[in-house]
Amino acid sequence: MAGTFTYSPAAGTVLAAGSQTLTATFTPSDTVDYSTATATLNLTVNKVAPTIIWATPAAIPYGTALSATQLNASSTVAGTFAYSPAAGTVLAAGSQPLTATFTPTDTTDYTTATATVNLAVNKATATISWATPAAIAYGTALSATQLNASSTVAGTFVYTPAAGTVPTAGSKTLSVTLNPTDSIDYTTATATVNLAVNKATPAITWATPAAIAYGTALSATQLNATSTVAGTFTYSPAAGTVLAAGSQTLTAAFTPTDTVHYTTATASVVLTVNPAPSFTLGASPASLTVVQGTSGTDILTVTKLNGFTGSVTLAASGLPSGVTASFGTNPTTGTSVLTLKASGSATLGSTTVTITGTSGKLTASTTIVLTISCSPTPIIPYIYVNSTWTEEASVTVSSPSTVVDLGPSPSSGGTWSWTGPSGYKSTSRQINSIPLTVGTDSYLATYTNSSGCKSTETFTITVK
């Protein structure tokens, strides 16, 4: 029948999920003969599963915790995502499935939905910590001091070169390989450091030499340094040198044959050079007085030094005229009595006499101050008063006109000189008619005997 339909809900309507009633109203074209009519039916509208958009995440290394970088699923429908494993989980290495469960906000029209992606978790490379070791000297074997790499990952270290190796001098590369205990999640790792191996300084052994006596030339007895390293020694002072007495420093310069691994080295020792055997000569006393016609003695002493064992021959020089010297023991090894004999006419005065001791090429000397003196002749005083000579040195007279003569003895063999009042002088033995004045006057008589020895006498004349 001709007519038109009208639907409710109309075409294009999106129905909610559930059982929905659809109504159709028919309006005939021949409304004269026909009336409008309606019909209904039930339509079941099912819930829709939301669409989840989730691209496969980029691979991560082991140890990386899951985050929004991997757990980033989305949907055009409002709702919430729950992930398994959850954010913060650290997955084992390998291909690991990630699951996202979506719960829509509109649970009337939408069902929950899930999606899965596979995440590649790569093995991690363990981090190795290894500081550059301090330099070592050639000859030092590698040990835990240099081979001391560490890691936060458990495992075993394999070093190249291995512990116990003695590397050559220069800059050396040390390598280490870490084999992790957890080989599922970690790959092996390697690291290198550079080790400076310095040239070694050879050890020199050189004992302090025994002391030598002056005059001994240096030889291999003193210049005997050694080293466990092959090479040559150069000494200063050189062999054959005769050193001065005292403490002397000897130096050895060592040049190794292997200059690649060893530096030159030096060492020194102190050698004691004892003075040569010698002696000294002394005199006691240091001065001596001898009267003409007599003799005097002095003790000469030989003092031995530095192991001196010889005998000493003595000789005197510088003796004044009329003096002779003789030695009690000559040669001597200890003491000797020196006798100095002065003749009656020996030269008066002080002279330095030198005593020289000789033993082979060695000499020593000492001096004595020798004084030659004389024995004075006693003066016997005589005074002539009133025609009479009296043996006396003083007289008292009553008048200035009194005749007074002075005539001391001896009467011959020497010379006389007189001094007296008012500049009086005379060289006669006897002085006559002394000019007198009231008071007391003194006259000094000096007699020089044939040896040159002087004696004096004072004469006193008192006039009342």
C-alpha positions in Angstrom: 0.0 0.0 0.0 1.2 3.4 -0.8 2.2 5.5 2.1 5.2 6.7 4.2 7.0 5.3 7.3 8.2 7.4 10.3 10.7 5.7 12.7 11.5 6.4 16.3 14.3 6.6 17.1 15.1 8.1 13.8 17.8 6.9 11.5 21.3 8.0 12.6 20.5 7.7 16.3 23.2 5.8 18.3 21.5 3.7 20.8 22.8 2.8 24.2 23.7 -0.8 24.8 20.9 -3.0 26.0 17.4 -4.0 24.7 16.1 -1.0 22.8 12.5 -0.6 21.3 12.2 0.6 17.7 8.8 2.0 16.5 7.6 2.4 12.9 4.5 4.6 12.1 2.9 4.1 8.6 0.9 6.8 7.0 -1.0 5.6 3.9 -1.4 7.8 0.9 -5.1 6.8 0.8 -6.1 8.3 4.0 -9.8 7.9 2.9 -9.7 4.2 3.0 -6.9 3.6 5.4 -5.9 4.7 8.7 -2.2 5.2 10.0 -0.7 2.1 11.6 2.3 1.5 14.0 4.6 -1.4 14.7 7.4 -2.0 17.3 10.2 -4.4 17.8 13.1 -4.9 20.3 16.7 -4.3 19.3 19.6 -5.7 21.4 22.6 -3.2 21.4 25.7 -5.0 22.6 28.6 -3.3 24.6 31.6 -2.3 22.5 35.3 -3.3 23.3 37.3 -0.1 23.3 40.3 0.2 20.9 43.7 0.3 22.6 46.6 2.0 20.8 50.1 0.8 22.0 53.2 0.8 19.8 56.0 -1.7 20.6 58.4 0.2 23.0 62.1 0.7 22.1 64.4 -1.9 23.6 65.9 -1.1 27.0 69.0 -2.4 28.8 68.7 -4.6 31.9 68.4 -2.6 35.0 66.0 0.0 33.5 62.8 0.3 35.6 59.5 0.4 33.6 58.1 3.8 33.3 55.6 5.9 31.1 58.2 5.6 28.3 57.2 1.9 27.9 53.7 1.9 29.7 52.1 4.5 27.3 49.0 2.8 25.8 46.1 5.1 24.8 42.4 4.9 23.7 39.8 7.2 22.2 37.5 6.1 25.0 37.7 7.7 28.4 39.0 5.3 31.1 42.0 4.1 33.0 44.9 1.7 32.2 46.4 -0.8 34.6 49.8 -2.3 33.5 51.4 -5.7 34.2 54.2 -5.6 35.2 53.6 -2.3 36.9 55.7 0.9 36.6 59.0 0.6 38.5 59.5 -3.1 37.7 63.0 -4.1 36.6 62.6 -6.9 34.1 65.1 -9.7 33.3 66.9 -9.6 30.1 65.0 -11.1 27.1 61.7 -10.6 25.3 59.2 -9.6 28.0 55.4 -9.3 27.4 53.8 -6.1 28.8 50.0 -6.1 29.3 47.7 -3.1 29.5 44.1 -3.6 30.9 41.8 -0.7 30.0 38.7 0.0 32.2 36.3 2.5 30.4 34.6 5.2 32.4 31.4 4.3 30.5 30.9 0.8 31.6 27.3 0.8 30.3 28.4 0.9 26.7 32.0 -0.4 26.8 33.6 -3.5 28.0 37.1 -3.7 29.5 39.9 -4.3 27.0 43.4 -5.6 27.1 46.5 -5.2 24.9 49.9 -6.8 24.9 53.3 -5.7 23.5 56.7 -7.4 23.7 59.5 -5.4 25.2 63.1 -6.3 24.3 65.3 -6.1 27.5 68.9 -6.2 26.4 71.7 -7.5 28.6 73.5 -4.6 30.5 77.2 -3.9 30.3 78.6 -3.8 33.8 80.4 -0.7 34.8 84.1 -1.2 35.8 85.8 1.3 38.1 89.6 1.3 37.8 91.7 4.3 38.7 95.1 4.9 37.0 97.6 3.2 39.3 100.6 5.0 40.7 103.8 4.6 38.8 106.1 1.7 39.7 109.7 1.1 39.3 111.0 -1.5 36.9 111.4 -4.9 38.6 108.1 -4.5 40.5 105.7 -7.4 39.9 102.1 -6.6 39.2 99.9 -7.1 42.2 96.5 -6.1 43.7 98.0 -2.7 44.2 97.7 -2.1 40.4 95.2 -4.8 39.5 92.4 -3.4 41.6 89.4 -2.9 39.3 86.0 -3.0 40.9 82.3 -3.2 39.9 78.9 -3.0 41.5 78.1 -6.2 39.5 79.3 -9.5 41.0 81.7 -11.5 38.8 85.3 -12.4 38.2 88.1 -10.2 36.9 90.7 -11.5 34.4 93.7 -9.2 34.0 96.2 -8.9 31.2 99.1 -9.0 32.0 98.4 -11.2 35.0 99.4 -10.6 38.6 103.1 -11.5 39.1 104.1 -10.2 35.7 107.1 -7.8 35.8 106.4 -5.2 33.0 109.2 -3.5 31.1 109.9 0.2 31.6 107.7 2.7 29.8 104.0 3.3 29.5 102.1 0.0 29.7 98.5 -0.8 29.0 96.7 -3.0 31.6 93.4 -4.7 30.6 90.7 -6.3 32.6 87.7 -8.4 31.6 84.7 -8.8 33.9 82.8 -12.0 33.6 79.5 -11.4 35.5 78.1 -14.1 37.7 74.6 -13.1 36.3 75.3 -13.9 32.7 71.6 -13.7 31.8 71.3 -10.0 32.5 74.9 -8.8 32.0 77.4 -9.0 29.2 81.1 -9.3 29.8 82.8 -5.9 30.2 86.4 -4.7 29.6 88.4 -1.7 30.8 92.0 -0.5 30.4 94.4 1.8 32.3 97.9 3.0 31.5 100.6 2.2 34.0 103.9 4.2 34.1 106.8 1.8 34.7 109.8 4.0 35.6 113.4 3.0 35.2 114.7 1.4 38.4 117.7 2.8 40.3 120.2 0.0 40.8 121.0 -0.9 44.4 124.7 -0.4 45.2 126.3 -2.3 48.0 129.4 -0.6 49.4 130.6 -1.2 53.0 132.6 1.5 54.7 136.2 0.6 54.1 138.7 0.0 56.9 140.8 3.0 57.9 144.1 3.4 56.0 147.3 5.2 56.9 148.3 8.3 55.1 150.4 7.5 52.1 148.3 4.5 51.1 147.1 4.7 47.5 143.4 3.9 46.9 142.9 0.5 45.4 140.2 -2.2 44.9 140.4 -2.8 48.7 138.6 0.5 49.2 136.9 0.9 45.7 134.9 -2.3 45.9 131.3 -1.3 45.4 129.0 -4.0 43.9 125.5 -4.2 42.4 123.2 -7.1 41.4 122.7 -5.2 38.1 125.3 -5.5 35.3 127.2 -2.4 34.6 130.4 -0.4 35.4 131.6 1.7 38.3 133.6 4.9 38.1 135.2 6.1 41.3 136.1 9.6 42.6 138.9 9.9 43.7 140.2 7.3 41.3 142.4 4.3 42.2 146.0 5.3 42.8 145.0 8.5 44.6 146.8 9.3 47.9 144.4 11.1 50.1 145.1 13.6 52.8 144.7 12.5 56.4 141.2 12.9 57.9 137.7 11.8 56.9 137.5 11.5 53.1 134.4 10.9 51.0 134.6 8.3 48.2 132.0 8.4 45.5 131.0 5.6 43.1 129.0 6.3 39.9 127.3 3.2 38.5 126.3 3.0 34.8 124.1 0.0 34.1 124.5 -2.0 30.9 120.7 -2.1 30.5 119.9 1.6 30.2 116.4 0.9 29.0 115.3 -0.4 32.4 117.8 1.2 34.8 119.0 4.7 35.6 122.5 5.6 36.6 123.1 5.5 40.4 125.6 6.9 42.9 126.8 5.9 46.3 129.3 7.3 48.8 131.3 6.1 51.8 133.5 7.9 54.2 137.1 6.6 54.5 139.2 7.4 57.5 142.8 8.3 56.5 145.0 8.1 59.6 148.0 10.4 59.9 151.4 8.8 59.0 153.4 7.5 61.9 155.5 10.4 63.4 156.9 11.8 66.6 157.3 15.0 68.5 160.2 16.1 70.5 160.0 18.0 73.8 162.4 19.6 76.3 162.0 20.1 80.0 162.7 22.6 81.2 162.2 24.9 78.3 164.8 27.3 79.6 168.2 26.6 81.3 170.8 28.9 82.9 174.4 27.7 83.1 177.2 29.5 84.8 180.5 29.8 83.0 182.7 26.8 83.8 179.8 24.6 84.8 177.2 22.5 83.0 173.4 22.1 83.1 171.0 19.3 82.0 167.7 19.1 80.2 165.4 16.1 79.6 164.5 15.4 76.0 161.3 13.3 75.4 160.3 11.6 72.2 156.5 11.3 71.9 155.4 8.6 69.4 152.4 9.3 67.2 150.2 7.0 65.0 152.1 3.8 65.7 155.6 5.2 65.3 158.2 2.6 66.3 161.6 4.0 65.1 164.5 5.4 67.1 165.4 9.1 66.9 168.9 10.5 66.4 169.4 13.8 68.3 171.5 16.8 67.3 171.9 20.3 68.8 172.4 23.5 66.9 172.6 27.2 67.7 175.0 26.7 70.6 176.8 29.9 71.8 180.6 30.0 71.6 182.2 28.0 74.4 179.2 25.7 74.9 179.1 22.0 74.0 176.2 19.5 73.9 176.1 15.8 74.7 173.3 13.3 74.9 172.9 10.5 77.4 171.1 8.2 74.9 171.5 8.8 71.2 169.7 7.5 69.2 166.8 7.2 71.7 163.3 5.7 71.6 162.0 7.5 74.7 164.0 10.0 76.7 167.6 11.3 76.7 169.5 13.6 79.1 171.0 16.6 77.3 174.1 18.1 79.0 175.1 21.6 78.0 178.7 22.4 79.3 179.9 26.0 79.3 183.6 26.8 79.4 184.9 29.5 81.6 185.0 31.9 78.6 181.6 30.9 77.1 179.7 33.8 75.6 177.4 35.4 78.1 173.7 36.0 77.4 170.6 34.2 76.2 170.6 32.0 73.1 167.9 29.7 71.6 169.4 26.3 71.1 167.5 24.0 68.7 167.4 20.2 69.3 166.5 18.2 66.2 165.4 14.6 66.1 165.7 12.6 62.9 164.2 9.1 62.1 164.4 8.2 58.4 162.6 11.0 56.6 160.9 12.2 59.7 162.2 15.1 61.7 161.0 17.0 64.7 162.6 19.7 66.8 162.3 21.6 70.0 164.1 24.6 71.5 165.7 25.5 74.8 166.4 29.1 75.8 170.0 28.8 77.2 171.4 31.6 79.3 175.1 31.6 80.0 175.9 33.5 83.2 179.1 34.3 85.1 180.3 33.9 88.7 180.9 37.4 90.2 184.2 38.1 92.0 183.5 39.3 95.6 184.7 42.9 96.3 186.7 43.4 99.6 186.1 47.0 100.7 189.1 49.0 102.1 189.1 52.6 103.3 192.2 54.7 104.0 191.8 57.3 106.8 194.6 59.0 108.7 197.3 56.9 107.2 195.6 53.6 107.9 193.8 51.1 105.6 190.8 49.5 107.2 188.7 46.6 105.7 185.3 48.4 105.9 182.7 49.9 103.6 181.7 52.9 105.7 183.5 55.5 107.8 182.7 58.6 109.8 185.2 61.5 110.0 185.1 64.8 111.9 186.3 67.2 109.2 185.9 67.7 105.5 189.6 68.2 105.3 190.3 64.6 106.4 192.1 62.6 103.8 190.0 59.6 102.7 191.0 57.0 100.0 189.0 54.1 98.7 190.9 51.0 97.5 188.9 47.7 97.3 190.3 44.3 96.2 191.0 42.4 94.0 193.8 44.5 92.9 194.2 42.9 89.4 192.5 40.8 86.7 189.5 42.9 85.9 188.3 46.5 85.5 186.7 49.0 87.8 184.2 51.8 87.5 182.9 54.3 90.1 180.0 56.7 90.4 179.4 59.1 93.2 177.9 62.5 94.2 177.8 65.5 91.9 178.4 63.2 88.8 181.5 61.7 90.1 183.1 59.0 87.9 186.3 57.1 87.8 187.8 53.9 86.3 190.6 53.4 88.7 190.6 50.7 91.3 191.8 53.1 94.0 190.4 56.6 94.3 192.3 59.1 96.5 191.6 62.2 98.4 187.8 62.0 98.1 186.3 65.5 98.2 184.3 65.6 101.4 181.3 67.7 102.5 179.4 67.8 105.7 176.8 65.0 105.6 176.8 61.5 104.2 177.9 60.7 100.6 177.9 57.3 98.9 180.2 55.9 96.2 179.4 52.8 94.1 182.2 50.6 93.0 181.6 48.1 90.1 184.2 45.3 89.4 184.1 43.4 86.1 186.2 40.3 86.2 187.9 38.6 83.2 184.7 36.6 82.5 182.7 39.8 82.2 180.8 39.1 85.4 180.1 42.2 87.5 180.0 42.7 91.3 179.3 45.9 93.2 180.0 47.5 96.6 178.7 50.7 98.1 181.0 52.9 100.2 179.5 55.4 102.7 181.4 58.4 104.1 179.8 60.6 106.8 181.3 64.0 107.8 180.1 65.6 111.0 
